[in-house]
Amino acid sequence: MTEDNKTGRAGGLARADALSKEKKKEIAEKAAMARWGVKVLHKGNFKDELGIDVDCYVLDDRNKTAVISKRGMAQALGLSKRGDRLVGFVNSQNMENHIGRELREKIGNPIIFQRSGAAANSSVGDETHGFEAGMLIDLCQAILEAKKDGKLGGARYEKMVDHAQIMMGASAKNGIKQFVYALAGYNPSAQEVINAFKTYIVEEAKKYEKEFPNELYLQWHRLYELPIHSRGKPWPFKHLTVNHIYYPLAQSNGKIYELVKALKAKDGDRQKKLFQFLNDLGARALRIQLGRVLEMCESSSSKAEYEEKIKKRFGEQRELELVIP
């Protein structure tokens, strides 16, 4: 061994001796993670509580990192879990100016961990890729910014934008609640936290749910013998919606329809559906009307039978006073 090598080795040993136990432990943990992937401390799934099949984990690292699997992150955003749709979407031209460098680097370098929890003894097939859970909020924010800039318009991105809005709203509300709990010294149970988040998810989802059930459209397809298109709806549906849903509402002679049309024009948002301009009372009346019409559809064997029921059912109904703001 040369003098230079001896000096270098001695210097390395001196530096190692100078490191604190805490620092040595951190270096050893990083080396183990690089070789085997970090262990899993706890595993969960969104399905039972929120209805979407998204795996989530708490890792046995220094920060007890909360992660969502790579496929799960895609599904939480309304993307398909097949292939690498999340990476493809993030690198798309639409998102080019809305995904920052730091977020892009994180997506390109997912956290590697072993689902079994016994990393060193795990089989190769047990290796999983995921992202820190907080990245879901970063992605939702980027999606909403891209939508605002007109990059994610049309039906193709509608589901994704809705998911982003719901997740952002629920997370913000739940986050501030947990912060207040921490400051006040209150430690809620796991079930309390889950229930609170579910409440906020439902709250947010109500803002974006579609009022018109798909079953109604399928019945109209059947009764009027209209072909089902891969995209969009046949033009007669517009007339059916106006004549069988909006006009008959409480024998209004089209007053409700004209009011919501006027409100839509005043608002200026062409993307909004007409029902979104009804107040709570009007929305409840609309749901009742939709239920009635769907029942008539399902119990009719022909277009003529269905239209006769419409005429008979709504011919003598008195007008309700729907106060539209």
GIJO-V63265 format. One record per pair of residues at least 6 apart in sequence whose C-alpha atoms are under 6 Angstrom apart, sorted by the first residue. I is the first residue (numbers start at 1). J is the second residue. D is the distance in whole Angstrom. If there is no record, write none. Layout:
BEGIN
i | j | d
I | J | D
I | J | D
END
This chain:
BEGIN
i | j | d
36 | 119 | 6
36 | 120 | 6
37 | 112 | 5
37 | 113 | 4
37 | 114 | 6
38 | 113 | 5
39 | 59 | 6
39 | 60 | 5
39 | 113 | 6
39 | 114 | 6
39 | 117 | 5
39 | 119 | 5
40 | 59 | 4
40 | 60 | 6
40 | 115 | 6
40 | 117 | 4
41 | 58 | 6
41 | 59 | 5
41 | 60 | 5
42 | 57 | 6
42 | 58 | 5
43 | 56 | 6
43 | 57 | 4
44 | 55 | 6
44 | 56 | 5
45 | 54 | 5
45 | 55 | 4
45 | 56 | 6
46 | 52 | 6
46 | 53 | 6
46 | 54 | 5
47 | 53 | 5
54 | 72 | 4
55 | 69 | 6
55 | 72 | 6
56 | 67 | 6
56 | 68 | 4
57 | 66 | 6
57 | 67 | 5
58 | 64 | 6
58 | 65 | 6
58 | 66 | 5
59 | 65 | 5
66 | 132 | 6
66 | 133 | 6
67 | 131 | 5
67 | 132 | 4
67 | 133 | 5
68 | 130 | 5
68 | 131 | 5
68 | 133 | 5
69 | 130 | 4
70 | 129 | 6
70 | 130 | 4
71 | 81 | 5
74 | 86 | 5
75 | 81 | 6
77 | 160 | 6
77 | 163 | 6
78 | 160 | 5
94 | 151 | 5
98 | 142 | 5
110 | 129 | 6
110 | 130 | 5
110 | 131 | 6
111 | 129 | 6
111 | 130 | 5
111 | 131 | 6
112 | 128 | 6
112 | 129 | 5
113 | 127 | 6
113 | 128 | 5
114 | 126 | 6
114 | 127 | 5
114 | 128 | 6
115 | 126 | 6
140 | 164 | 5
166 | 204 | 5
166 | 205 | 6
170 | 200 | 5
170 | 201 | 5
174 | 197 | 6
216 | 294 | 5
219 | 297 | 6
223 | 302 | 6
223 | 303 | 5
246 | 257 | 5
247 | 253 | 6
247 | 254 | 4
250 | 317 | 6
250 | 318 | 6
250 | 319 | 4
250 | 320 | 5
251 | 317 | 6
251 | 318 | 6
251 | 319 | 5
252 | 319 | 6
260 | 277 | 6
279 | 324 | 6
282 | 322 | 6
300 | 306 | 5
END
